[in-house]
Amino acid sequence: MTFLGILQYYLMIAPHLLLVGVVFCLARHKLYKRFPFFLAYVVFEILQFAVLFTLILLPSTGSERYALAYSIGLGGSTLLRFAVIYEVTVQRFRRHSAVSKLAVPLFRWSVAGLVLLALSLAAYTGGGDLPGIMVVVVALDRAASIVQCGLLLLLFGFSSYLGLSWRSHVLGIALGMGVFASVELANTAIRSHVGRAYASYLDLLTMATYHVCVLIWIWYLWAPEKIPAKNVQQLPEHNLEAWNQELQRFIQQ
Amino acid sequence: MIAALLVVLAFLALVFFVWLAKGRAATPEPQQLAGRIRPVDVEAFRNLMDPAEESYLRENLSPADFRTIRRERLRAALAYVFCVAGNAAILVRIGEAARHSPEPSIAQAGERLVESALRLRLAAFQAVAKIYLGILLPTVDISSTRLADGYESMTGLVFALGRLQHPARRATAIL
């Protein structure tokens, strides 16, 4: 077996074995209560791998049957990733009622805008020289990547603008999702341009990125959540209320 | 072309995610942060945004002079809002640190401070958008009361028109 073949098998198997470690981390800190969709996503990924790997090993599996199983798995995975992004967003702002009121409609409208943009781009760029159902699968995958990447950018950007600090578990999950969504977006864009050429290298890139993401999740979820122990004796004087009233008056003027 | 654009955007997004995650580790102490708060005079901002003063300027200056003066006043107001928004971001950090204080009174005050500072950050975001609109279109009155009045009179017209065209139909069906 060539080095590329060994690397391919390693990147196919290792991240999914490591995902068992992610489940262990979630159980260790009882995080499945806060992140049920993330747990569902991780378990789904493990099961999906088990099915697809069995199909690869079975000599009777035709390429059409594998493509169908892969497409169904990809669809389920994509839907669960959206659920995880929603979960992370809710967890991020749940303590702040002022932000939640604005964040929910903002994200709803952003989803609508991003879906429109992604579908029009997917329809415009097509799927290269890929065969049959895979054209549709790649186009939808690219559309989903655009929406997911856009939503995570909005989440990170909005949090950064507000100056809110991240709790490590939420950050870990969001960061892993963000890294995967951005690399997947680049990957699907290149795939739509070059078609089947370099497909094995692009597959390796996806698998390697996924491996990195699983390591990020383990890194952040392994340790208990740190509460910043800063010494605050007294709060500084401020005129926030006066400014709040003044800006509200100006906005409504 | 679109594929290349998406690849560049994806790369920038990746850099942004990693940069934000790394930046989280380097948060200064609350005392250091408090020293960065700059006092901003709310009265001065109120004068700058006073509608009566604006009407006076509109009536007494030539249109060209009014546009120049109004843009300058709005730019000054923008500087105030940016400064206040910066202070609010610092107060969010301090409030978050205070929230974990073992002293219950400081923890509660920290909670209130965070909520208040977040409300101010959101208000500043909307105010900046409104001020930029004013800088772009200095002769247009962007006040929402005027817009609301305009909407009210417009809906009144539609209501009257609807009654003329369909006397039996309810106005809500038209609007």
Interface residues (C-beta under 8 A of the other chain):
Chain A: H96 S97 A98 V99 L102 L121 Y124 T125 R142 I146 C149 L152 L153 F156 G157 S160 Y161 L162 G163 L164 S165 W166 L171 L175 G178 V179 A181 S182 V183 L185 A186 A189 I190 S192 H193 I227 P228 A229 K230 N231 V232 Q233 Q234 L235 P236 H238 N239 L240 E241 A242 W243 N244 E246 L247 Q248 F250 I251 Q252 Q253
Chain B: I2 A3 A4 L6 V7 L9 A10 F11 A13 L14 F16 F17 V18 L20 A21 R24 T27 E29 P30 A34 I37 V40 V42 F45 R46 M49 P51 V81 V84 N87 A88 A89 I90 L91 V92 R93 I94 G95 E96 A97 A98 H100 S101 I106 A109 G110 L113 V114 E115 S116 A117 L118 R119 L120 R121 L122 A123 A124 F125 Q126 A127 K130 S143 S144 T145
